[in-house]
Amino acid sequence: MTPADQLTTGRPRPEVALTVQNLRVGFGAPSAEDAVRGVSFEVRAGECLAIVGESGSGKSVTARSILGLAGAGARVRADELTLAGESVLGLTEPAWRRRRGRDVGLVLQDALASLDPLRPIHREIGDSLRLHTRLDATERSRRVLEVLDAVGLPDPHLYAGRRSGELSGGQRQRALIAAALVLDPPLLVADEPTTALDVTVQAQVLTLLQRVRSEGTAIVLISHDLAVVSRIADRIVVMHDGRIVETGTTAEVLGNGRHSETRRMLAAVPVDKPRGARLAPATETRPAGPALVADRPAVPADPRNRATPAVPLVAPAAPPATPGAGLALEAVGLSKTFRGPHGTIHQAVDNVSFRLQRGSTLGIVGESGSGKTTTARLALALTAADAGEVRLLNEPWSTLPERDRRARRPLMGAVYQDVLASFDPRLNVREILQQAVTGPASAGRARGRRSSAARRGEAARVGSLLDEVGLASGLLERRPADLSGGQRQRVGIARALASRPQVLICDEPVSALDVSVQAQVLDLLDELQRELSLSLLFISHDLGVIQHVSDEVAVMHDGRIVETGTAAEVFTAPAHPYTRALLAAVPRLI
Amino acid sequence: MADQLTRARLGGLGRRLAGAVFVLWAVATVTFFAVRMIPGDPAEAILGGPGSQTSPEALAAVRAEYGLDQPLLLQYLHQLGRLATGDLGQSYALNMDVGPLVVSQLGGTLVLALLSLTVAWLIALLLATWSTGRGRLARQIGSGLEIVAAALPHFWLATTLIVVFSIWWGVLPPISTADARGLVLPVVTLAIPLAGFLGQVMRESLTAALESPFVLSARARGESERGVLWRHALRHAALPAIGLSGWAFGSLISGAVVVETIFARPGLGRTLLNAVTVRDVPVVIGVVMIVALVYILMTVLTDLASRLADPRPTTSGTGAGA
């Protein structure tokens, strides 16, 4: 067998895989507004229909309703819902179970969690066969190996016995797709199948889905990222607020999207957008403080020559530095090894050097395991390097004892990807920011001891931080868990800014966000950088984001920096083969 | 690589053994000094307790015989030396070797504890599976029952059960008998509070497992609710409860002290209580050492069971990259 083997079994396929007419899905009280409000579309055999929209647009609920999995409390109504030529409206649960897996397969985001981490993948994949066929164990395992081979998992015999945690990101996503395809269903529903994957893996998975489609399987692809879907979708449906606001062929929607929501999503894709260009409408970046951003030119003529705002929001701790006036952060020969569970040694960071110019952005890009996060921790001096040194504002930093470093810690702020995990879940936004303003040392002290003037000052500072990151003051009493992803990341940024830092270390700050929310946060960081003369060390696996935000770029691979240069140099004339491979895999709006 | 793995495993085994020896030493030390802090003269206890009239000569002879006239530290070292050779010494009060005495009482307590652990697991599993995925009310009832059960003290539960089942209804014997019927009330007394604890952790992890993407994937394959529970969710739910079972076994043995006394059931618990009452130091230390040994064994067993239920390799604390 070769990976070129057919994925399909030659099972006859209905010409129309799925018809949805006026689908409405509601949750909770009957009077509550529906999450999906009258959605209609049709998918033919061998066609890929992409449903795109932001979180909360109703796209995932639509996808799950196709499998009868909208949830126990969901009220699903439709004029027509036909799957593989048979109406599935009002099916009983046992009848649904006979169809799931056989007539429609589901592929979810994050294969690590979507395959049972305690079971080997051959059992997960074989479950569909056990449930829907009378094949015996030997025949089942033959079909499992066949489908694993067909999805391009090398050495299926070896990998079939592994669990999802023992596979790489690409391998487990292939295994998840294999589990959905093992019965060769006429329809595959893929809900964000490539989100959170590295670009090269993402490209491989998209190629696999393309092959599935070309062999006659219909695909409904759910995504928030127009650039991703443009690679394989034949038609695109744009959803907003539970309704379809635009529908057409991929070329029509991408080239000539008329609805404002479509245009907003197109504008939000950062790849190939010049540095400093807005990705989101100005009113969205700072909904709470429109006056702060109103009178700035949308795109500065030369991004490197940024004007300081006429009225700085906050007096910076140091006089605003002009770019090139010195180094904000410098790393020389950083190395770090970790000891594995069985005495193995892992070189996470290997002789890494970089220079971050004042007021500019250095983007570090690399795939999972390339050592980006370790580099960030070394830069923050939260992890001690085995060799090498980090200098902050031309002064020693990583070589200082922590006691001396603490006084200078306010100069550096950090923004993380999983920002929710970085908040104390018992604190509300006001308490989080207050602690950040007063500093950890005084936060523990009795509140009463601080003078009322000091407390007023703190409250004012918390208020101005909220303004800076464009959050309404009404959110002060909320806990982070009750905020949206974008709001949480803004709180995270506000917290990082509380100490008036000059250097901001951003480790995958937008990776967990929808493209349109990502656009707002990237715009916000860009504005803050100009207003506060911040120097940014921006770490991401997403080349599109890195290209958009960076003045200079360092490409990391296996713990080393394989290429550095200005963003223009690296992205237009990549010198290293690894950089070229990465760039080839970036999804672009075609 | 294989060589490295073997070495790592051997290292793990060595650490575990050293840990066990340390625990046993600490238990022996704490017990020795704690028993000595009880006021009164051990020599009097040997001669029949504080009530008996004993001559100073007799007391002095006993002290010399048992080495009680030596400094405390020397006595302690002496005791450690004997323990190291496996000699638990002679009981003061019962005039027999502690080793055989303790071993003869071990069986009854082990049966009681293991049965209670099994019953507690069954109750917790039933309660957790019944109350999850059935709506808010069921969840609240389940969690309410668990909190109440976990808070019930053994002595209260035992007396209440005796009053209801033995005195009012007369269906079960109030004191332990040789047949299985006599085991019911002691086992239930020990199992109910433990089931409350186990149920709480089980239900929490069961809820998390049922909401996880892999369960959605399984449903999308056409898996039934029962299949989801048995093939996927229950295994995840059991993991923390398995981890808790080593501790649970220890708490069951301490509960046995109360339960064996109330139900007049022979066993380690009652032996320990009697020995403490008459200040029979060697028996106290003997019982405590045996219990510590069993506890260490149980911890190893639960570790193995966890490894079986969750074969994923354990990751070390040092994360690299992202």
Interface residues (C-beta under 8 A of the other chain):
Chain A: L67 L69 P94 R97 R98 R99 R100 G101 R102 V104 G105 L106 L108 Q109 D110 A113 S114 L115 D116 P117 L118 R119 E124 D127 S128 L131 H132 R163 G165 E166 L176 A179 A180 F338 R339 G340 P341 H342 G343 T344 H346 A348 S368 G369 S370 G371 K372 T373 T374 Q417 D507 E508 H541
Chain B: M1 Q4 L5 R7 A8 S212 P213 F214 L216 S217 A218 R219 A220 R221 G222 E223 S224 G227 R231 H232 R235 H236 A309 D310 P311 R312 P313 T314 T315 S316 T318 G319 A320 G321 A322
